[in-house]
Amino acid sequence: MSDTGVTNEIYKEKYLHKAEVLIEALPYIKKYNRKVIVVKYGGSAMTDEELKRNVIKDVTLLKLVGFKPIVVHGGGKEISRWVNKVGKEAEFVNGLRVTDEETMEIAEMVLSKVNKSLVTMVEELGIKAVGISGKDGGLLHVEKRYADGADIGFVGEVTKVNTKIIEDLLDKDFLPIVAPVGLDDHFDTYNINADDAACAIAKAMHADKLAFLTDIEGVFQDPDNKESFVSRLTVSEAKQMIADGQIGGGMLPKLQNCTDAIESGVNRVHILDGRKPHSLLLEVFTNKGIGTMFFPDEDKENLE
């Protein structure tokens, strides 16, 4: 075969594959058109500039093909860096940051900076975005949260979500980007765990999907055995894994958020490895996906 023939074959194979990917995505684009998807963005994907841009491109594409994405972001690593800069030691209890008044000021400053940088990235791609915190429009109302009875400062638990501000932004074709900060009855500012904030917003917005971008591939029956990866879990199966002690550490609250969201009406919840480029698109638009998907028990028959 001539060099031209080889080149044409490579060209054909490359672009045929792209066409097949687009065709595979078509039923998902149709199914989720105008549906709300909440994306919790955090972990290493926030500290690596290339990964950060990939995530923003993914979310932007979701919007362009008809989704109504809402981004809820964290900023934990950056907050810890700034806390250390002022001579304080970052302290955690059960995965929750101990947040005194000074740390709360630092957290709000950092989260605001992160929020506006994400807005800028989205705008650069030609999509209108608005960055808000849970304080804006009374979006996230909280009460003080304790860790096993211990006072950990200005850490809030979401008690109410005022969805009107997000609904208005979506209706006006904006992409909302939310920083996890809220107010209590006395208008004191509280830091909120970003997973919890995303879960609360997804439930209140009756989202069709909730996706957690994390530093793990998904759920494993045995964390030390990569062959034990679980790609799909019903609520009952997830609860059984928790009851059997198969899930622990930082994964435990994530699974609890996943099951809680499904039981509150969210159709599908996904745990994805945000360190893998375009993991969000691969999970949403391909048959096999790339992470762990949670779904209601009654849907199991239809998926098998």
C-alpha positions as a printed Julia matrix, in Angstrom:
304×3 Matrix{Float64}:
   0.0    0.0    0.0
   1.29   3.48  -0.85
   2.04   6.09   1.78
  -1.09   7.94   0.67
  -3.16   4.79   1.14
  -1.79   4.26   4.65
  -2.47   7.88   5.52
  -6.04   7.6    4.26
  -6.62   4.45   6.32
  -5.29   6.12   9.47
  -7.4    9.19   8.72
 -10.49   7.06   8.14
  -9.97   5.04  11.33
  -9.37   8.16  13.44
 -12.42  10.05  12.26
 -14.71   7.04  12.07
 -13.97   6.51  15.76
 -14.91  10.11  16.47
 -18.14   9.66  14.54
 -18.95   6.49  16.52
 -18.41   8.37  19.79
 -20.8   11.11  18.66
 -23.41   8.54  17.62
 -23.09   6.79  20.99
 -23.68  10.13  22.71
 -26.84  10.98  20.74
 -29.41   9.1   22.87
 -27.93  10.61  26.05
 -28.02  14.12  24.57
 -31.68  13.57  23.67
 -32.56  12.0   27.03
 -31.01  14.71  29.2
 -31.9   17.75  27.09
 -32.97  20.61  29.41
 -32.27  18.47  32.48
 -30.36  19.83  35.48
 -26.96  18.36  36.33
 -25.08  19.45  39.45
 -21.3   19.04  39.25
 -19.32  19.1   42.48
 -15.84  20.2   41.47
 -12.92  19.64  43.83
  -9.76  17.69  44.57
  -6.64  17.64  42.4
  -8.63  18.73  39.35
  -8.71  22.18  40.97
  -4.97  22.49  41.47
  -3.77  21.33  38.04
  -4.38  24.04  35.41
  -4.76  21.61  32.51
  -7.23  19.43  34.42
  -9.1   22.55  35.52
  -9.54  23.68  31.93
 -10.65  20.19  30.89
 -13.36  20.17  33.57
 -14.58  23.61  32.51
 -14.63  22.51  28.86
 -16.68  19.46  29.84
 -19.22  21.52  31.76
 -19.4   24.05  28.94
 -20.04  21.29  26.41
 -22.8   19.87  28.61
 -24.48  23.27  28.49
 -24.04  23.62  24.74
 -25.72  20.26  24.05
 -28.74  21.1   26.17
 -28.0   20.29  29.81
 -28.57  22.85  32.56
 -25.32  22.49  34.53
 -24.73  23.96  37.99
 -21.18  23.89  39.36
 -20.54  23.71  43.12
 -16.84  24.02  43.88
 -14.57  23.46  46.83
 -11.19  24.97  47.54
  -9.83  22.96  50.44
  -6.2   22.65  49.36
  -5.96  26.34  48.53
  -7.61  27.29  51.84
  -5.09  25.14  53.74
  -2.23  26.81  51.87
  -3.43  30.28  52.91
  -4.12  29.18  56.47
  -0.5   27.99  56.68
   0.69  31.3   55.21
  -0.71  33.22  58.16
   1.03  30.86  60.59
  -1.95  28.68  61.48
  -2.2   24.91  61.28
  -5.07  23.41  59.27
  -7.07  21.16  61.6
  -9.76  18.62  60.7
 -12.23  16.53  62.69
 -13.96  13.68  60.82
 -12.95  15.3   57.53
 -14.45  18.69  58.47
 -12.23  21.75  58.71
 -12.11  23.34  62.16
 -13.08  26.9   61.27
 -12.52  29.72  63.72
 -13.33  33.32  62.81
  -9.97  34.01  61.15
 -10.05  30.75  59.19
 -13.58  31.58  58.03
 -12.36  34.91  56.66
  -9.55  33.14  54.82
 -11.89  30.45  53.47
 -14.36  33.0   52.15
 -11.58  35.01  50.51
 -10.09  31.92  48.83
 -13.46  30.54  47.71
 -14.36  33.91  46.19
 -11.07  33.96  44.28
 -11.59  30.39  43.03
 -15.18  31.19  42.1
 -14.28  34.14  39.91
 -11.41  32.26  38.23
 -13.89  29.55  37.19
 -16.32  32.18  35.92
 -13.52  33.67  33.82
 -12.65  30.28  32.3
 -16.28  29.66  31.32
 -16.63  33.16  29.86
 -13.47  32.61  27.79
 -15.25  29.68  26.15
 -18.15  31.89  25.12
 -20.68  30.83  27.77
 -22.33  33.26  30.18
 -21.55  32.37  33.8
 -22.41  33.94  37.15
 -20.45  33.19  40.31
 -22.36  33.3   43.58
 -21.94  32.05  47.13
 -24.58  30.46  49.3
 -25.0   33.87  50.94
 -26.34  35.47  47.75
 -30.11  35.63  47.65
 -30.21  33.49  50.77
 -29.3   30.5   48.62
 -27.93  28.3   51.42
 -29.36  28.64  54.91
 -27.4   26.74  57.55
 -27.25  25.85  61.19
 -24.1   25.19  63.18
 -22.67  21.72  62.61
 -20.9   19.63  65.22
 -18.49  16.73  64.71
 -19.41  13.92  67.12
 -20.54  16.58  69.6
 -17.35  18.64  69.23
 -17.59  22.35  68.41
 -15.61  22.89  65.19
 -16.41  26.56  64.76
 -18.09  28.16  61.78
 -19.0   24.97  59.94
 -22.55  24.88  58.67
 -25.07  22.21  57.8
 -27.52  23.17  55.06
 -31.1   23.32  56.35
 -32.74  25.13  53.44
 -31.98  25.93  49.8
 -33.62  28.96  48.19
 -33.59  27.77  44.6
 -35.07  30.94  43.08
 -31.72  32.58  42.38
 -30.43  29.48  40.56
 -33.7   29.0   38.67
 -33.59  32.63  37.54
 -30.0   32.27  36.33
 -30.8   29.07  34.42
 -33.89  30.67  32.86
 -31.71  33.55  31.66
 -29.24  31.03  30.15
 -26.45  31.61  32.68
 -24.26  28.87  34.11
 -24.33  29.22  37.92
 -21.06  28.58  39.79
 -21.6   28.28  43.54
 -19.13  28.71  46.42
 -20.11  26.66  49.52
 -20.63  29.43  52.07
 -23.92  30.09  53.88
 -25.7   32.15  56.53
 -27.48  31.12  59.71
 -30.48  32.74  61.45
 -28.2   35.44  62.9
 -26.56  36.14  59.49
 -23.22  34.73  60.62
 -21.11  33.25  57.82
 -20.39  29.52  57.78
 -18.14  27.29  55.73
 -19.98  24.31  54.16
 -18.51  21.02  53.02
 -18.72  21.26  49.21
 -20.07  17.69  48.82
 -22.89  18.53  51.24
 -23.65  21.8   49.45
 -23.78  20.07  46.05
 -26.04  17.35  47.42
 -28.41  19.88  49.01
 -28.64  21.92  45.8
 -29.18  18.81  43.64
 -32.03  17.66  45.88
 -33.68  21.09  46.01
 -33.37  21.58  42.24
 -34.71  18.06  41.53
 -31.58  17.5   39.46
 -31.51  14.58  37.07
 -27.81  14.02  37.75
 -25.3   14.8   40.49
 -21.64  14.2   39.71
 -18.83  14.29  42.29
 -15.39  14.93  40.77
 -12.91  13.47  43.27
  -9.4   12.08  43.64
 -10.61   8.48  43.51
 -11.77   6.31  40.61
 -15.02   5.34  42.29
 -16.15   2.64  44.71
 -14.18  -0.53  45.42
 -15.45  -3.51  47.41
 -11.87  -3.82  48.65
  -9.85  -0.56  48.48
  -6.63  -2.58  48.22
  -7.86  -4.59  45.24
  -8.22  -2.65  42.0
 -10.09  -5.61  40.49
 -12.96  -5.04  42.93
 -14.13  -1.81  41.27
 -17.92  -1.36  41.25
 -19.31   0.57  38.28
 -22.98   0.5   39.31
 -24.7    0.47  42.69
 -28.31   0.61  43.78
 -29.15   2.49  46.97
 -29.7   -0.81  48.81
 -26.37  -2.22  47.63
 -24.55   0.95  48.71
 -26.2    0.87  52.13
 -25.27  -2.79  52.52
 -21.62  -2.01  51.76
 -21.71   0.67  54.47
 -23.39  -1.7   56.95
 -20.83  -4.43  56.18
 -17.97  -2.05  56.97
 -16.63  -2.12  53.4
 -16.7    1.67  53.22
 -14.78   3.9   55.59
 -12.78   7.11  55.9
 -13.6    9.97  53.54
 -15.56   7.64  51.27
 -18.25   7.06  53.88
 -19.83  10.56  53.82
 -19.61  10.54  50.01
 -21.66   7.35  49.8
 -24.13   8.68  52.32
 -24.56  11.81  50.2
 -25.06   9.63  47.1
 -27.77   7.46  48.67
 -29.44  10.48  50.28
 -29.6   12.28  46.92
 -31.15   9.27  45.15
 -33.72   8.81  47.91
 -34.59  12.52  47.62
 -35.4   12.23  43.91
 -32.1   12.73  42.06
 -32.19  10.22  39.2
 -28.49   9.33  38.94
 -25.44  10.12  41.08
 -21.86   9.6   39.89
 -18.49   9.44  41.66
 -15.74  10.21  39.12
 -11.98  10.55  39.09
 -11.44  14.22  38.31
  -7.74  13.51  37.65
  -8.69  11.74  34.41
  -9.23  14.14  31.52
 -12.88  14.42  30.43
 -14.11  11.84  32.94
 -17.37  13.78  33.21
 -18.13  13.5   29.49
 -17.14   9.83  29.39
 -19.5    9.04  32.27
 -22.44  11.02  30.91
 -22.21  10.23  27.2
 -20.89   6.66  26.88
 -22.56   3.31  27.54
 -19.98   1.96  29.98
 -18.99   5.17  31.72
 -15.82   5.55  33.76
 -16.82   5.94  37.43
 -19.38   4.54  39.86
 -23.03   5.3   39.17
 -25.74   5.15  41.86
 -29.39   4.66  40.97
 -32.74   3.73  42.56
 -33.41   0.05  43.32
 -36.43   0.0   41.04
 -34.29   0.88  38.0
 -31.98  -2.13  38.34
 -33.99  -4.38  36.03
 -33.96  -1.8   33.22
 -30.16  -1.41  33.39
 -29.32  -5.1   33.22
